[in-house]
Amino acid sequence: MAKYPDNFLSQMQKELGDEFAAFERALSQPRVTSLRLNPRRPDFDLGDAATGRVPWEKDGRYLTDGFRPGSDPLHFAGGYYMQEASAMAPANALPVADDEIALDLCA
C-alpha cells in the first residue's frame, strides 16, 4: 500500500470503524483509469492504450497503466475526455429520451 499520512489513516479509521479494513484493501489495489470516447468522433482507435470496455457505458474504456492522455493528440483533438468509470453510471440510470438533452452539473 502506498504511504498515506498517519493522521489521514487515523481519521478514516475513526469514521469507517469496521469498514476500515475494506478501505485499506481498496487503497492497495492498482489504480484504474478510464475515459469516455466522444461519440461524435468515431474515426480513431485507442489501440494498446485501452484494456477494455466499461460495462455500463458503450463509450467508456479502461486504460493501460502508464498511459498519459495529456500527451496524446487524440485527447487534444476531442476524441475523448477523462472520466472515472463510476461517474459514467448515473447518466445511464436517468430516463432521458433520445430527443432530450441532459446536462450533468455534478462534476
C-alpha positions, -999 to 999 in steps of 0.1 A, spaced: 0 0 0 12 35 -8 22 56 22 -5 78 35 -2 103 63 -9 87 97 -34 114 107 -54 107 75 -55 69 83 -64 76 119 -93 99 109 -105 73 83 -104 45 108 -124 66 133 -150 74 106 -152 40 90 -150 18 120 -154 -19 110 -153 -9 73 -117 4 76 -101 -29 66 -120 -29 33 -109 7 28 -73 -3 33 -77 -31 9 -91 -8 -17 -62 16 -12 -38 -12 -20 -54 -21 -53 -38 -9 -86 -51 24 -98 -78 22 -126 -80 50 -151 -109 54 -176 -121 77 -203 -152 84 -223 -149 83 -261 -165 112 -279 -194 95 -299 -192 124 -325 -155 115 -332 -157 78 -340 -128 79 -365 -100 69 -343 -87 39 -323 -71 39 -289 -50 9 -298 -30 -6 -270 -40 23 -246 -73 7 -239 -75 -25 -218 -113 -30 -220 -148 -15 -221 -166 -1 -191 -195 -25 -189 -222 1 -182 -211 27 -208 -207 19 -245 -182 47 -249 -163 41 -217 -128 25 -218 -104 14 -192 -68 24 -198 -35 6 -196 -13 16 -166 11 43 -176 -10 58 -205 -5 95 -205 -36 111 -220 -22 146 -215 4 139 -242 -19 121 -266 -30 142 -297 -64 124 -297 -72 140 -264 -64 174 -278 -84 167 -309 -115 160 -288 -116 122 -294 -121 115 -257 -121 130 -223 -110 117 -190 -138 104 -167 -139 79 -139 -159 48 -147 -181 54 -117 -191 88 -129 -204 73 -162 -231 53 -143 -257 80 -134 -263 92 -169 -273 57 -179 -297 54 -150 -317 85 -159 -348 83 -180 -336 107 -207 -353 102 -241 -332 103 -273 -347 136 -283 -338 152 -250 -306 168 -238 -294 164 -202 -268 185 -185 -247 168 -157 -238 195 -132 -225 171 -106 -189 172 -118 
